[in-house]
Amino acid sequence: SLPLAEENYQAWRDGFGETDLRTLAAANNLAEAMRTVGDFGAALRIDQGVYARRRELLGDNHRYTLHSQAALGRDRREAGEYAESVVLLREVVERSSQHLGDTALGTLNAMVSLAASLRGMGEVTEAAELLEAAYGALTQRFGVDSPSTLVCELTRAGNLLTLGEAEKALAEMRTVTRAYYRKLGEDHPFSLVCANNQAAAEQRNDLVTRLGKLTLDKLP
């Protein structure tokens, strides 16, 4: 929760200073909590600070630095800055693949995030290719119900909706929603967001289907 994340960060900062690696990890968790409650501006500010300090302490290619850069790419996407997000995330994928490996979890997560940003720019074909590659590697290494695999599948569902493949997208969204219910419970924030997104997609698909039928009914 956000209060706990704030308390934890303050304790590490007061006890060990702002540049201690454990303080930076707590700051990273705080940014995640901020995103959970929708405060994306605060998450961006925190992530910028953590990224700068990790670069200084660990260098550009350390996995913690790459994780922070990926978080910045996500922040930029949440702000609607898709082009900036794509630049950041492409760099993460390239450097993570080179230094950590093609199937490292950080590399695969960055591929999924990059695909989401590409979809925001309308580059759905490249996004689909990235998601297929990431999903295959994630399921093989971590299983179909791992958190990263579920995020990938949900991202792929969103891309399928953009491509107009509503039935495939809804099938994947239902699978992910059931998995979140099973793993986290129906009242967990992730479960609620996933179920809400599924419901909205179901409604849109039903509307499109009904409008299409009305159009066909009017044809001679």
N, CA, C and O of each residue as an XYZ file, in Angstrom:
880
protein
N       0.843     -1.192      0.000
C       0.000      0.000      0.000
C       0.881      1.244      0.000
O       2.061      1.179      0.345
N       0.303      2.372     -0.387
C       1.077      3.605     -0.474
C       1.617      4.063      0.875
O       2.796      4.409      0.950
N       0.824      4.085      1.947
C       1.383      4.510      3.243
C       2.561      3.660      3.689
O       3.548      4.185      4.205
N       2.466      2.363      3.495
C       3.563      1.477      3.884
C       4.801      1.739      3.038
O       5.918      1.741      3.555
N       4.608      1.960      1.739
C       5.740      2.249      0.856
C       6.414      3.563      1.248
O       7.640      3.671      1.230
N       5.605      4.558      1.602
C       6.165      5.839      2.035
C       6.943      5.689      3.336
O       8.034      6.240      3.485
N       6.378      4.946      4.268
C       7.036      4.722      5.554
C       8.358      3.974      5.374
O       9.366      4.312      5.996
N       8.337      2.972      4.531
C       9.543      2.177      4.288
C      10.642      3.024      3.651
O      11.805      2.939      4.044
N      10.268      3.838      2.669
C      11.253      4.701      2.007
C      11.850      5.707      2.992
O      13.064      5.907      3.017
N      11.011      6.328      3.790
C      11.506      7.311      4.750
C      12.456      6.673      5.764
O      13.444      7.290      6.161
N      12.165      5.457      6.178
C      13.019      4.767      7.137
C      14.396      4.488      6.541
O      15.411      4.721      7.197
N      14.442      4.001      5.325
C      15.730      3.735      4.680
C      16.492      5.032      4.424
O      17.702      5.101      4.641
N      15.778      6.061      3.960
C      16.442      7.345      3.673
C      17.008      7.956      4.944
O      18.142      8.435      4.947
N      16.240      7.947      6.019
C      16.707      8.534      7.271
C      17.857      7.731      7.877
O      18.757      8.296      8.500
N      17.822      6.421      7.692
C      18.839      5.585      8.313
C      20.122      5.446      7.514
O      21.201      5.291      8.086
N      20.009      5.502      6.175
C      21.177      5.184      5.348
C      21.476      6.215      4.262
O      22.486      6.097      3.568
N      20.622      7.219      4.104
C      20.878      8.256      3.114
C      20.196      7.983      1.778
O      19.773      6.860      1.506
N      20.097      8.997      0.967
C      19.337      8.909     -0.281
C      20.037      8.100     -1.364
O      19.378      7.617     -2.285
N      21.363      7.938     -1.276
C      22.081      7.238     -2.332
C      22.362      5.766     -1.996
O      22.954      5.057     -2.811
N      21.960      5.306     -0.840
C      22.120      3.896     -0.507
C      21.256      3.062     -1.456
O      20.114      3.421     -1.743
N      21.807      1.955     -1.935
C      21.089      1.138     -2.905
C      19.768      0.611     -2.353
O      18.804      0.446     -3.101
N      19.720      0.348     -1.053
C      18.474     -0.121     -0.454
C      17.443      1.000     -0.385
O      16.245      0.749     -0.518
N      17.896      2.226     -0.179
C      16.989      3.377     -0.218
C      16.420      3.555     -1.621
O      15.236      3.846     -1.788
N      17.276      3.378     -2.627
C      16.820      3.514     -4.011
C      15.809      2.420     -4.356
O      14.850      2.667     -5.087
N      16.023      1.215     -3.834
C      15.044      0.147     -4.053
C      13.703      0.497     -3.403
O      12.642      0.235     -3.971
N      13.760      1.087     -2.215
C      12.525      1.505     -1.542
C      11.841      2.627     -2.315
O      10.613      2.679     -2.385
N      12.638      3.528     -2.896
C      12.073      4.602     -3.720
C      11.397      4.027     -4.960
O      10.339      4.497     -5.379
N      12.018      3.012     -5.539
C      11.427      2.348     -6.691
C      10.072      1.735     -6.329
O       9.118      1.831     -7.100
N       9.992      1.108     -5.162
C       8.719      0.540     -4.702
C       7.687      1.628     -4.449
O       6.496      1.435     -4.696
N       8.149      2.770     -3.956
C       7.238      3.895     -3.725
C       6.656      4.391     -5.042
O       5.468      4.703     -5.124
N       7.493      4.463     -6.069
C       6.996      4.886     -7.383
C       5.936      3.919     -7.891
O       4.925      4.344     -8.451
N       6.160      2.616     -7.699
C       5.158      1.626     -8.102
C       3.842      1.848     -7.358
O       2.765      1.750     -7.947
N       3.935      2.147     -6.069
C       2.727      2.415     -5.282
C       2.012      3.662     -5.787
O       0.783      3.703     -5.831
N       2.780      4.673     -6.165
C       2.187      5.892     -6.708
C       1.423      5.594     -8.002
O       0.333      6.122     -8.223
N       2.002      4.749     -8.845
C       1.317      4.378    -10.080
C       0.019      3.635     -9.778
O      -0.987      3.825    -10.461
N       0.049      2.792     -8.754
C      -1.135      2.006     -8.410
C      -2.322      2.896     -8.052
O      -3.468      2.560     -8.351
N      -2.043      4.040     -7.406
C      -3.130      4.957     -7.029
C      -3.367      6.034     -8.082
O      -4.177      6.939     -7.881
N      -2.646      5.931     -9.224
C      -2.893      6.853    -10.326
C      -2.117      8.148    -10.283
O      -2.390      9.050    -11.075
N      -1.144      8.271     -9.371
C      -0.345      9.492     -9.296
C       0.898      9.317    -10.167
O       2.001      9.104     -9.663
N       0.700      9.410    -11.486
C       1.781      9.137    -12.425
C       2.838     10.240    -12.422
O       4.006      9.979    -12.712
N       2.439     11.463    -12.099
C       3.406     12.547    -12.016
C       4.409     12.322    -10.896
O       5.609     12.530    -11.076
N       3.917     11.900     -9.746
C       4.813     11.614     -8.627
C       5.715     10.429     -8.949
O       6.899     10.440     -8.613
N       5.160      9.405     -9.601
C       5.963      8.243     -9.987
C       7.091      8.654    -10.921
O       8.219      8.183    -10.779
N       6.793      9.527    -11.873
C       7.817     10.000    -12.809
C       8.937     10.733    -12.086
O      10.113     10.501    -12.365
N       8.581     11.609    -11.166
C       9.604     12.367    -10.437
C      10.508     11.433     -9.619
O      11.727     11.604     -9.591
N       9.910     10.469     -8.971
C      10.702      9.519     -8.180
C      11.606      8.696     -9.096
O      12.790      8.516     -8.812
N      11.044      8.202    -10.187
C      11.803      7.360    -11.100
C      12.979      8.120    -11.715
O      14.052      7.551    -11.915
N      12.779      9.386    -12.011
C      13.873     10.187    -12.564
C      15.034     10.272    -11.577
O      16.195     10.144    -11.964
N      14.718     10.488    -10.310
C      15.759     10.573     -9.295
C      16.491      9.251     -9.099
O      17.717      9.220     -8.991
N      15.730      8.161     -9.054
C      16.339      6.841     -8.873
C      17.221      6.491    -10.067
O      18.318      5.958     -9.900
N      16.743      6.790    -11.265
C      17.517      6.488    -12.473
C      18.836      7.247    -12.483
O      19.880      6.672    -12.790
N      18.797      8.534    -12.149
C      20.020      9.338    -12.142
C      21.029      8.799    -11.138
O      22.220      8.720    -11.441
N      20.573      8.430     -9.953
C      21.488      7.935     -8.921
C      22.039      6.555     -9.273
O      23.212      6.271     -9.032
N      21.206      5.714     -9.833
C      21.693      4.384    -10.216
C      22.702      4.465    -11.361
O      23.674      3.710    -11.382
N      22.482      5.363    -12.302
C      23.464      5.533    -13.369
C      24.810      5.955    -12.798
O      25.858      5.451    -13.202
N      24.764      6.878    -11.863
C      26.001      7.380    -11.258
C      26.703      6.287    -10.452
O      27.927      6.169    -10.504
N      25.943      5.497     -9.715
C      26.531      4.496     -8.828
C      26.887      3.189     -9.536
O      27.891      2.556     -9.211
N      26.061      2.790    -10.505
C      26.183      1.448    -11.075
C      26.533      1.418    -12.560
O      26.944      0.380    -13.080
N      26.374      2.547    -13.240
C      26.612      2.564    -14.677
C      25.344      2.304    -15.466
O      24.313      1.926    -14.910
N      25.435      2.513    -16.774
C      24.258      2.423    -17.633
C      23.731      1.005    -17.833
O      22.542      0.823    -18.095
N      24.590      0.009    -17.715
C      24.211     -1.341    -18.126
C      23.889     -2.283    -16.968
O      23.612     -3.462    -17.188
N      23.924     -1.779    -15.755
C      23.550     -2.622    -14.614
C      22.050     -2.882    -14.662
O      21.280     -2.037    -15.116
N      21.644     -4.051    -14.191
C      20.219     -4.421    -14.297
C      19.325     -3.474    -13.507
O      18.183     -3.245    -13.906
N      19.810     -2.915    -12.394
C      18.989     -1.965    -11.644
C      18.804     -0.663    -12.430
O      17.720     -0.078    -12.433
N      19.867     -0.221    -13.091
C      19.762      0.986    -13.910
C      18.801      0.772    -15.077
O      17.977      1.632    -15.386
N      18.920     -0.381    -15.711
C      18.029     -0.695    -16.828
C      16.580     -0.785    -16.358
O      15.666     -0.361    -17.066
N      16.372     -1.334    -15.172
C      15.023     -1.391    -14.609
C      14.466      0.013    -14.413
O      13.294      0.267    -14.691
N      15.315      0.928    -13.929
C      14.860      2.304    -13.718
C      14.554      2.995    -15.040
O      13.590      3.754    -15.134
N      15.365      2.740    -16.059
C      15.092      3.337    -17.365
C      13.791      2.789    -17.946
O      13.022      3.524    -18.565
N      13.552      1.497    -17.744
C      12.285      0.922    -18.204
C      11.101      1.562    -17.489
O      10.060      1.804    -18.100
N      11.258      1.838    -16.192
C      10.190      2.510    -15.444
C       9.938      3.908    -16.010
O       8.791      4.342    -16.114
N      11.006      4.604    -16.373
C      10.839      5.926    -16.994
C      10.095      5.817    -18.321
O       9.253      6.657    -18.637
N      10.411      4.775    -19.098
C       9.693      4.570    -20.353
C       8.214      4.350    -20.124
O       7.376      4.838    -20.882
N       7.900      3.616    -19.077
C       6.488      3.407    -18.731
C       5.839      4.713    -18.302
O       4.705      4.999    -18.686
N       6.550      5.508    -17.507
C       6.013      6.805    -17.072
C       5.704      7.700    -18.263
O       4.665      8.359    -18.305
N       6.614      7.718    -19.231
C       6.403      8.549    -20.421
C       5.182      8.070    -21.200
O       4.424      8.879    -21.735
N       4.998      6.761    -21.260
C       3.817      6.241    -21.943
C       2.544      6.656    -21.224
O       1.569      7.056    -21.860
N       2.550      6.563    -19.903
C       1.368      6.955    -19.125
C       1.037      8.432    -19.338
O      -0.120      8.841    -19.240
N       2.074      9.228    -19.630
C       1.864     10.655    -19.878
C       1.479     10.938    -21.327
O       1.281     12.094    -21.699
N       1.371      9.889    -22.151
C       1.020     10.067    -23.556
C       2.199     10.438    -24.437
O       2.018     10.802    -25.599
N       3.405     10.348    -23.893
C       4.616     10.705    -24.647
C       5.188      9.429    -25.264
O       6.218      8.918    -24.824
N       4.504      8.926    -26.287
C       4.825      7.604    -26.822
C       6.177      7.565    -27.516
O       6.924      6.600    -27.354
N       6.502      8.590    -28.281
C       7.777      8.589    -28.993
C       8.946      8.561    -28.015
O       9.903      7.810    -28.210
N       8.871      9.379    -26.962
C       9.929      9.402    -25.946
C      10.025      8.056    -25.236
O      11.117      7.569    -24.943
N       8.866      7.466    -24.967
C       8.825      6.166    -24.309
C       9.493      5.096    -25.166
O      10.254      4.272    -24.658
N       9.209      5.109    -26.458
C       9.781      4.111    -27.364
C      11.297      4.220    -27.410
O      11.991      3.203    -27.407
N      11.814      5.431    -27.452
C      13.275      5.619    -27.474
C      13.907      5.012    -26.223
O      14.887      4.273    -26.317
N      13.350      5.322    -25.057
C      13.889      4.801    -23.798
C      13.828      3.277    -23.746
O      14.793      2.623    -23.350
N      12.702      2.725    -24.145
C      12.503      1.283    -24.016
C      13.282      0.490    -25.059
O      13.715     -0.630    -24.788
N      13.463      1.057    -26.241
C      14.318      0.381    -27.232
C      15.740      0.239    -26.684
O      16.373     -0.807    -26.830
N      16.222      1.292    -26.060
C      17.563      1.238    -25.487
C      17.650      0.172    -24.401
O      18.641     -0.552    -24.307
N      16.614      0.084    -23.588
C      16.607     -0.923    -22.524
C      16.642     -2.328    -23.122
O      17.428     -3.168    -22.685
N      15.796     -2.585    -24.117
C      15.756     -3.909    -24.736
C      17.119     -4.257    -25.332
O      17.613     -5.370    -25.145
N      17.723     -3.317    -26.042
C      19.008     -3.582    -26.690
C      20.114     -3.846    -25.674
O      20.863     -4.813    -25.805
N      20.216     -2.988    -24.664
C      21.299     -3.143    -23.699
C      21.053     -4.330    -22.773
O      21.989     -5.042    -22.408
N      19.797     -4.544    -22.395
C      19.489     -5.683    -21.540
C      19.763     -6.994    -22.272
O      20.301     -7.933    -21.684
N      19.401     -7.060    -23.535
C      19.664     -8.250    -24.320
C      21.163     -8.512    -24.431
O      21.609     -9.656    -24.347
N      21.936     -7.443    -24.621
C      23.378     -7.572    -24.777
C      24.076     -7.978    -23.482
O      24.972     -8.822    -23.490
N      23.661     -7.373    -22.371
C      24.387     -7.549    -21.120
C      23.763     -8.589    -20.182
O      24.467     -9.186    -19.367
N      22.443     -8.808    -20.292
C      21.774     -9.751    -19.402
C      21.287    -11.005    -20.116
O      21.096    -12.049    -19.493
N      21.085    -10.895    -21.436
C      20.631    -12.040    -22.209
C      19.255    -11.826    -22.825
O      18.432    -11.082    -22.292
N      19.017    -12.484    -23.950
C      17.754    -12.313    -24.681
C      16.535    -12.771    -23.893
O      15.440    -12.237    -24.073
N      16.720    -13.760    -23.018
C      15.577    -14.301    -22.288
C      15.597    -13.928    -20.808
O      14.864    -14.511    -20.009
N      16.433    -12.960    -20.443
C      16.402    -12.458    -19.067
C      15.057    -11.803    -18.809
O      14.473    -11.212    -19.717
N      14.555    -11.899    -17.582
C      13.232    -11.357    -17.263
C      13.167     -9.861    -17.557
O      12.161     -9.377    -18.075
N      14.223     -9.129    -17.235
C      14.234     -7.697    -17.508
C      14.121     -7.395    -18.988
O      13.443     -6.446    -19.380
N      14.782     -8.198    -19.817
C      14.696     -8.010    -21.266
C      13.279     -8.260    -21.758
O      12.739     -7.473    -22.535
N      12.682     -9.344    -21.310
C      11.337     -9.710    -21.765
C      10.294     -8.707    -21.289
O       9.391     -8.346    -22.043
N      10.413     -8.257    -20.043
C       9.477     -7.241    -19.547
C       9.595     -5.949    -20.346
O       8.589     -5.306    -20.645
N      10.824     -5.568    -20.693
C      11.032     -4.352    -21.475
C      10.448     -4.499    -22.878
O       9.932     -3.531    -23.435
N      10.522     -5.685    -23.447
C       9.916     -5.928    -24.756
C       8.401     -5.719    -24.708
O       7.818     -5.122    -25.612
N       7.779     -6.215    -23.649
C       6.328     -6.056    -23.492
C       5.973     -4.576    -23.336
O       5.017     -4.096    -23.945
N       6.739     -3.863    -22.527
C       6.482     -2.448    -22.321
C       6.696     -1.659    -23.612
O       5.923     -0.756    -23.931
N       7.750     -2.006    -24.351
C       7.998     -1.359    -25.639
C       6.835     -1.596    -26.591
O       6.416     -0.681    -27.301
N       6.313     -2.814    -26.610
C       5.173     -3.116    -27.479
C       3.963     -2.255    -27.137
O       3.256     -1.794    -28.033
N       3.722     -2.037    -25.845
C       2.597     -1.184    -25.433
C       2.781      0.243    -25.929
O       1.819      0.881    -26.357
N       4.009      0.746    -25.874
C       4.273      2.108    -26.347
C       4.169      2.201    -27.864
O       3.673      3.193    -28.399
N       4.636      1.167    -28.553
C       4.509      1.139    -30.013
C       3.041      1.135    -30.427
O       2.664      1.800    -31.392
N       2.216      0.391    -29.702
C       0.781      0.386    -30.006
C       0.204      1.786    -29.858
O      -0.652      2.200    -30.640
N       0.681      2.517    -28.845
C       0.219      3.884    -28.668
C       0.555      4.786    -29.849
O      -0.136      5.772    -30.104
N       1.626      4.438    -30.572
C       2.016      5.185    -31.764
C       1.367      4.644    -33.031
O       1.564      5.189    -34.117
N       0.592      3.572    -32.892
C      -0.039      2.965    -34.054
C       0.797      1.912    -34.736
O       0.405      1.405    -35.788
N       1.955      1.561    -34.161
C       2.852      0.562    -34.755
C       2.472     -0.832    -34.245
O       3.240     -1.481    -33.534
N       1.271     -1.273    -34.625
C       0.727     -2.494    -34.044
C       1.387     -3.756    -34.591
O       1.424     -4.774    -33.901
N       1.908     -3.711    -35.817
C       2.544     -4.898    -36.379
C       3.839     -5.222    -35.648
O       4.072     -6.371    -35.273
N       4.683     -4.211    -35.444
C       5.915     -4.435    -34.692
C       5.593     -4.828    -33.254
O       6.269     -5.675    -32.670
N       4.563     -4.212    -32.690
C       4.159     -4.556    -31.325
C       3.763     -6.029    -31.235
O       4.140     -6.724    -30.291
N       3.007     -6.496    -32.217
C       2.566     -7.896    -32.220
C       3.756     -8.846    -32.292
O       3.770     -9.873    -31.613
N       4.750     -8.516    -33.103
C       5.944     -9.367    -33.226
C       6.695     -9.441    -31.899
O       7.121    -10.517    -31.480
N       6.852     -8.306    -31.246
C       7.526     -8.286    -29.949
C       6.772     -9.105    -28.918
O       7.374     -9.855    -28.150
N       5.460     -8.963    -28.900
C       4.649     -9.660    -27.911
C       4.663    -11.171    -28.123
O       4.685    -11.933    -27.156
N       4.651    -11.599    -29.363
C       4.717    -13.038    -29.624
C       6.042    -13.614    -29.146
O       6.082    -14.677    -28.527
N       7.126    -12.902    -29.439
C       8.445    -13.372    -29.012
C       8.548    -13.392    -27.487
O       9.045    -14.356    -26.905
N       8.078    -12.330    -26.850
C       8.157    -12.246    -25.388
C       7.274    -13.296    -24.732
O       7.685    -13.933    -23.762
N       6.071    -13.484    -25.249
C       5.141    -14.446    -24.640
C       5.701    -15.862    -24.731
O       5.609    -16.625    -23.770
N       6.276    -16.217    -25.865
C       6.852    -17.540    -26.004
C       7.970    -17.792    -25.002
O       8.034    -18.853    -24.381
N       8.849    -16.809    -24.849
C       9.969    -16.959    -23.911
C       9.484    -16.962    -22.465
O       9.987    -17.731    -21.645
N       8.517    -16.113    -22.145
C       8.010    -16.037    -20.774
C       7.311    -17.323    -20.354
O       7.527    -17.815    -19.246
N       6.481    -17.866    -21.225
C       5.788    -19.102    -20.870
C       6.771    -20.257    -20.717
O       6.604    -21.111    -19.846
N       7.789    -20.280    -21.561
C       8.766    -21.362    -21.488
C       9.597    -21.287    -20.216
O       9.877    -22.311    -19.593
N       9.992    -20.078    -19.829
C      10.879    -19.923    -18.674
C      10.134    -19.830    -17.346
O      10.609    -20.336    -16.329
N       8.961    -19.180    -17.351
C       8.306    -18.846    -16.086
C       6.892    -19.401    -15.945
O       6.307    -19.316    -14.865
N       6.330    -19.967    -17.013
C       4.994    -20.542    -16.930
C       3.905    -19.564    -17.351
O       4.144    -18.363    -17.474
N       2.714    -20.093    -17.567
C       1.614    -19.288    -18.102
C       0.996    -18.368    -17.054
O       0.333    -17.392    -17.408
N       1.202    -18.664    -15.769
C       0.559    -17.878    -14.719
C       1.521    -16.944    -13.992
O       1.150    -16.359    -12.975
N       2.742    -16.791    -14.486
C       3.664    -15.867    -13.829
C       3.173    -14.435    -14.038
O       2.528    -14.156    -15.049
N       3.460    -13.522    -13.109
C       2.995    -12.135    -13.264
C       3.403    -11.499    -14.585
O       2.596    -10.821    -15.221
N       4.648    -11.712    -15.005
C       5.112    -11.108    -16.256
C       4.401    -11.703    -17.467
O       4.104    -10.993    -18.428
N       4.126    -13.015    -17.419
C       3.409    -13.653    -18.520
C       1.991    -13.106    -18.625
O       1.498    -12.872    -19.729
N       1.338    -12.902    -17.497
C      -0.032    -12.378    -17.511
C      -0.067    -10.947    -18.042
O      -0.972    -10.584    -18.793
N       0.914    -10.138    -17.653
C       0.988     -8.765    -18.182
C       1.182     -8.803    -19.692
O       0.559     -8.037    -20.427
N       2.056     -9.705    -20.149
C       2.290     -9.835    -21.586
C       1.012    -10.237    -22.312
O       0.685     -9.679    -23.360
N       0.295    -11.202    -21.754
C      -0.935    -11.669    -22.402
C      -1.988    -10.565    -22.435
O      -2.713    -10.427    -23.420
N      -2.074     -9.789    -21.374
C      -3.031     -8.687    -21.345
C      -2.640     -7.611    -22.358
O      -3.503     -7.036    -23.021
N      -1.346     -7.343    -22.478
C      -0.866     -6.378    -23.462
C      -1.145     -6.879    -24.871
O      -1.522     -6.110    -25.756
N      -0.956     -8.175    -25.064
C      -1.252     -8.760    -26.381
C      -2.741     -8.645    -26.698
O      -3.113     -8.406    -27.847
N      -3.588     -8.811    -25.693
C      -5.028     -8.661    -25.910
C      -5.361     -7.246    -26.362
O      -6.177     -7.051    -27.263
N      -4.728     -6.262    -25.733
C      -4.953     -4.883    -26.151
C      -4.529     -4.636    -27.586
O      -5.188     -3.904    -28.325
N      -3.422     -5.255    -27.973
C      -2.951     -5.101    -29.348
C      -3.904     -5.767    -30.332
O      -4.143     -5.253    -31.425
N      -4.449     -6.922    -29.934
C      -5.421     -7.607    -30.786
C      -6.686     -6.769    -30.976
O      -7.269     -6.746    -32.060
N      -7.102     -6.081    -29.910
C      -8.260     -5.183    -30.045
C      -7.978     -4.093    -31.071
O      -8.832     -3.771    -31.897
N      -6.781     -3.530    -31.013
C      -6.407     -2.482    -31.961
C      -6.388     -3.021    -33.385
O      -6.719     -2.302    -34.328
N      -6.000     -4.291    -33.544
C      -5.971     -4.919    -34.869
C      -7.356     -5.347    -35.336
O      -7.513     -5.811    -36.465
N      -8.365     -5.194    -34.472
C      -9.727     -5.563    -34.837
C     -10.074     -7.021    -34.598
O     -11.119     -7.490    -35.050
N      -9.207     -7.747    -33.888
C      -9.462     -9.160    -33.603
C     -10.082     -9.281    -32.212
O      -9.450     -9.755    -31.268
N     -11.327     -8.841    -32.113
C     -11.975     -8.694    -30.811
C     -12.171    -10.023    -30.088
O     -11.942    -10.104    -28.882
N     -12.587    -11.058    -30.797
C     -12.877    -12.327    -30.135
C     -11.609    -12.942    -29.538
O     -11.633    -13.455    -28.419
N     -10.509    -12.890    -30.281
C      -9.237    -13.392    -29.740
C      -8.810    -12.579    -28.528
O      -8.346    -13.123    -27.526
N      -8.976    -11.263    -28.639
C      -8.579    -10.386    -27.537
C      -9.394    -10.679    -26.285
O      -8.843    -10.777    -25.189
N     -10.700    -10.818    -26.448
C     -11.555    -11.066    -25.291
C     -11.254    -12.422    -24.651
O     -11.308    -12.556    -23.428
N     -10.940    -13.416    -25.465
C     -10.588    -14.728    -24.917
C      -9.345    -14.623    -24.038
O      -9.284    -15.234    -22.972
N      -8.353    -13.847    -24.485
C      -7.137    -13.692    -23.687
C      -7.415    -12.878    -22.417
O      -6.878    -13.184    -21.352
N      -8.246    -11.855    -22.530
C      -8.576    -11.050    -21.356
C      -9.309    -11.877    -20.311
O      -9.066    -11.720    -19.115
N     -10.192    -12.742    -20.745
C     -10.909    -13.602    -19.798
C      -9.948    -14.557    -19.094
O     -10.079    -14.816    -17.898
N      -8.986    -15.073    -19.848
C      -7.992    -15.975    -19.260
C      -7.186    -15.265    -18.181
O      -6.946    -15.820    -17.108
N      -6.770    -14.037    -18.471
C      -5.964    -13.275    -17.513
C      -6.790    -12.913    -16.283
O      -6.301    -13.007    -15.158
N      -8.029    -12.502    -16.489
C      -8.892    -12.146    -15.358
C      -9.084    -13.343    -14.431
O      -9.003    -13.203    -13.210
N      -9.337    -14.508    -15.002
C      -9.501    -15.713    -14.178
C      -8.223    -16.032    -13.407
O      -8.280    -16.448    -12.250
N      -7.070    -15.836    -14.051
C      -5.789    -16.106    -13.384
C      -5.574    -15.150    -12.214
O      -5.134    -15.571    -11.144
N      -5.884    -13.861    -12.409
C      -5.743    -12.893    -11.317
C      -6.703    -13.221    -10.173
O      -6.331    -13.141     -9.002
N      -7.919    -13.584    -10.510
C      -8.876    -13.969     -9.471
C      -8.332    -15.143     -8.651
O      -8.416    -15.158     -7.423
N      -7.778    -16.115     -9.358
C      -7.287    -17.320     -8.697
C      -6.062    -17.033     -7.829
O      -5.928    -17.578     -6.734
N      -5.171    -16.175     -8.326
C      -3.902    -15.928     -7.635
C      -4.007    -14.838     -6.571
O      -3.373    -14.926     -5.520
N      -4.814    -13.806     -6.850
C      -4.824    -12.632     -5.984
C      -6.160    -12.381     -5.292
O      -6.219    -11.630     -4.318
N      -7.223    -12.996     -5.779
C      -8.550    -12.722     -5.244
C      -9.265    -11.669     -6.071
O      -8.632    -10.897     -6.792
N     -10.574    -11.640     -5.965
C     -11.372    -10.756     -6.807
C     -11.290     -9.290     -6.396
O     -11.621     -8.413     -7.194
N     -10.856     -9.004     -5.172
C     -10.830     -7.633     -4.686
C      -9.452     -6.973     -4.788
O      -9.296     -5.809     -4.422
N      -8.461     -7.705     -5.281
C      -7.133     -7.112     -5.434
C      -7.178     -6.041     -6.529
O      -7.898     -6.208     -7.513
N      -6.418     -4.934     -6.378
C      -6.437     -3.869     -7.396
C      -6.153     -4.374     -8.810
O      -6.816     -3.943     -9.754
N      -5.184     -5.278     -8.980
C      -4.882     -5.808    -10.306
C      -6.076     -6.562    -10.877
O      -6.386     -6.438    -12.062
N      -6.747     -7.347    -10.027
C      -7.918     -8.098    -10.473
C      -9.038     -7.151    -10.888
O      -9.704     -7.368    -11.900
N      -9.237     -6.105    -10.102
C     -10.308     -5.153    -10.396
C     -10.053     -4.405    -11.703
O     -10.965     -4.227    -12.511
N      -8.808     -3.967    -11.905
C      -8.464     -3.257    -13.149
C      -8.646     -4.177    -14.348
O      -9.202     -3.781    -15.372
N      -8.169     -5.415    -14.203
C      -8.279     -6.371    -15.302
C      -9.742     -6.663    -15.631
O     -10.121     -6.690    -16.802
N     -10.560     -6.880    -14.608
C     -11.979     -7.161    -14.827
C     -12.688     -5.955    -15.445
O     -13.561     -6.114    -16.299
N     -12.312     -4.751    -15.011
C     -12.914     -3.543    -15.567
C     -12.566     -3.393    -17.043
O     -13.424     -3.059    -17.860
N     -11.300     -3.641    -17.379
C     -10.883     -3.551    -18.781
C     -11.611     -4.588    -19.630
O     -12.018     -4.308    -20.758
N     -11.768     -5.776    -19.082
C     -12.483     -6.815    -19.813
C     -13.938     -6.411    -20.043
O     -14.474     -6.573    -21.140
N     -14.570     -5.883    -18.992
C     -15.975     -5.479    -19.120
C     -16.141     -4.386    -20.168
O     -17.088     -4.413    -20.954
N     -15.211     -3.414    -20.178
C     -15.288     -2.341    -21.165
C     -15.115     -2.882    -22.576
O     -15.809     -2.458    -23.501
N     -14.181     -3.824    -22.740
C     -13.970     -4.423    -24.055
C     -15.182     -5.235    -24.492
O     -15.569     -5.205    -25.661
N     -15.779     -5.961    -23.549
C     -16.987     -6.737    -23.866
C     -18.109     -5.813    -24.333
O     -18.817     -6.130    -25.289
N     -18.274     -4.682    -23.668
C     -19.324     -3.736    -24.037
C     -19.071     -3.136    -25.419
O     -19.989     -3.002    -26.229
N     -17.799     -2.774    -25.677
C     -17.473     -2.218    -26.991
C     -17.722     -3.241    -28.090
O     -18.261     -2.912    -29.146
N     -17.330     -4.472    -27.834
C     -17.518     -5.510    -28.839
C     -18.996     -5.772    -29.090
O     -19.407     -5.972    -30.233
N     -19.797     -5.770    -28.026
C     -21.241     -5.969    -28.172
C     -21.866     -4.832    -28.972
O     -22.750     -5.055    -29.799
N     -21.393     -3.600    -28.715
C     -21.925     -2.450    -29.440
C     -21.577     -2.528    -30.918
O     -22.423     -2.286    -31.778
N     -20.323     -2.867    -31.207
C     -19.904     -2.990    -32.606
C     -20.692     -4.075    -33.312
O     -21.099     -3.904    -34.462
N     -20.914     -5.205    -32.623
C     -21.668     -6.304    -33.223
C     -23.099     -5.878    -33.535
O     -23.615     -6.164    -34.615
N     -23.740     -5.191    -32.584
C     -25.128     -4.764    -32.785
C     -25.231     -3.703    -33.875
O     -26.161     -3.730    -34.680
N     -24.282     -2.769    -33.905
C     -24.299     -1.746    -34.952
C     -24.063     -2.357    -36.324
O     -24.668     -1.946    -37.314
N     -23.160     -3.360    -36.370
C     -22.919     -4.042    -37.635
C     -24.155     -4.756    -38.130
O     -24.447     -4.746    -39.326
N     -24.887     -5.379    -37.216
C     -26.119     -6.072    -37.600
C     -27.155     -5.088    -38.103
O     -27.843     -5.357    -39.088
N     -27.273     -3.941    -37.432
C     -28.212     -2.925    -37.879
C     -27.880     -2.446    -39.280
O     -28.769     -2.229    -40.104
N     -26.571     -2.282    -39.543
C     -26.144     -1.848    -40.868
C     -26.503     -2.893    -41.928
O     -27.009     -2.563    -43.000
N     -26.229     -4.161    -41.602
C     -26.548     -5.242    -42.555
C     -28.049     -5.336    -42.802
O     -28.483     -5.598    -43.924
N     -28.844     -5.122    -41.745
C     -30.299     -5.205    -41.880
C     -30.847     -4.142    -42.829
O     -31.900     -4.330    -43.437
N     -30.126     -3.020    -42.955
C     -30.608     -1.934    -43.795
C     -30.180     -2.078    -45.246
O     -30.652     -1.348    -46.117
N     -29.269     -3.037    -45.503
C     -28.814     -3.228    -46.899
C     -29.928     -3.857    -47.706
O     -30.678     -4.688    -47.194
N     -30.046     -3.457    -49.002
C     -31.098     -4.041    -49.844
C     -30.825     -5.521    -50.147
O     -31.612     -6.164    -50.842
